[in-house]
Amino acid sequence: MIYLKGFDKLGLPDTFKFGIEIEAYNVKTKGKDSLYTGESAKFITQRKWHMAKKSEEELVGKGGAELVSPILTDSEECWKSIYEICEQIKKYPGNKGENVVADNKCGLHIHFDAECLASDPKKMRNFLRLYAESEELLYKMCNDKNNPIRKNAINKNFKGILHIVSSIWRNGMATPTGKKILRQIENGTLRVSYKKFGKLKMYMNKYKLNEKRYHGLNLTNIGNSKKNTIEFRMANGTLNPEIIKQNVFLYSSLINTSIQITENPMQYKENLDKFYMTDVTEEDKVNNFLNLIMESPTNRQIYFERWESVKNADIFKDNEKKGFAQNRFKKDQFSQITQRTSINMVKQTYLYIQQMLSRTNEKGDDLSYGR
């Protein structure tokens, strides 16, 4: 698998099928000359894309639009159709500005057929373990450079009646679940069984792994006879087809690695062991992750630069409150503790220890070992 620009294939496995939801704002969708009517509607349906339901559009906001792809595979026709659809959306700005935009109300959702993982519970378990370990990094790599994840992906959104109501029972549109996944793996309560995959949703409800779809990784459709998918929801909306293609490659690389480490464990053992190390900096963790899932240094550089440009964004502060797996790069956390501890506090502590030892010696107590 190699990421290539434009309409060139990525080299994804033949079994990989995916779908894309493109959200945009300030789009004219009604009337004679609009995205959803006339020649534009014909253009969209000829490519087998379709317009989202009104209830889904409202999540983007009044004046928003959403187009949903058919089942896609890695082909020149696929990447060309995504480019054409992005350009088509841009042609119909509404009355809220000069241009159609993918602003902070919009997300980019990418679904993958879950069968490539569901066919073997070990593959699914390895995927969930890899995802949980890399989740915070994925949130920092899923958008173009200098474009940190939108606030309402993780946090509650109280703007608008619809969002106020929905915020009562969910946090953000794509909240993290890595901490829950790792805890259930460690406790032995994560249930993934091929023979009972149709009931996996029931297990998730029982153990509260992912009972609602508003998570960065949506697992609620697994086992659904009509829509057996896993969905990556964390990325910001975009009308740049190259960013969409890069994200498909990123998620595909993670899924493919989960399959490969199941089928060829010894081939991946060294890189996998390095990735699971936690006595590292976040930069080490990023490099270990990218070395594990991608072969090309040029490809790895794309996602390293994405991470580097947003790693210190405010949205990622207070990790423990966001649901990301904890202590995955301990060296950075130790460094932060050191930076937060003032030199005066260190001096006071040192002085206190000296005084305590002095009083002990005056009493004639022997603190030496081996007496």
C-alpha angles and dihedrals in degrees: 000000000000128000111234127175126243122012097333117124120255096216095245116171113272090243093062112104122171145171135209135214114201116196125192138171134221092034125151106227102161135060135039099310108035142120093261100043142060120352092355093057088049091049091052097046093046087062089047093243118133141202118257123246116272092247090057092048091054089063086065090048138251106312093032132122137196130198122194124204128225118245105301135201131192102279140124089251091055096053092042092053092052090052092049093048092051090051091047093054091051091058094070112059116176131216098283098079144333097278141041108248140189096221133169092291091063133081136188111229121191122189126198128196103256095210093090086065101027092060088075124028089210090061091050092047092049089048093052091047092050092045094050092049093049100033098108090047091050090053087055095045102044097085137054119274117292091013110111119196116281115262097238091058089076105013133060115267116216097176111114131010094266092053093045091054094045092045089064091072103027137038109218136343093262111018122178121258102179094109092054093047094051092045091053092047090051092046093045092237099116107111119206115156125162094207091053099037091124087064096045090104089058090053091049091052090049095049095031095231096139112342093156130047097231096098133106085248112037112200099164095103096058109121093017107138091214100040113018097174147131114220132206107208106165102091123099119248116269140176092200108107091201092059089049091051091048090053093050087053093048095051093040090053090054093048093045092050090052089055094044096050087053094049098035106024098161093052091058101033098100095048092040092053090051091050093052092052112112101184088086141092120261089252090055089050092051093050092046090050095049092044088054099050104030133050101194119079088206091056092046090053091061093061095037089057091048090053094044093053095056105023093111098040115138093242090069097051119108092036092184091064096052103061098247117142109271131239097011092142106028099174091067091048092051089049091052091052089052092050092049092051110085122224089238090059091051091050092048091050091049091049091050091053091049092051092048092052091047093054090047092053092048089058089053096241115158111223095178123117126241099035 
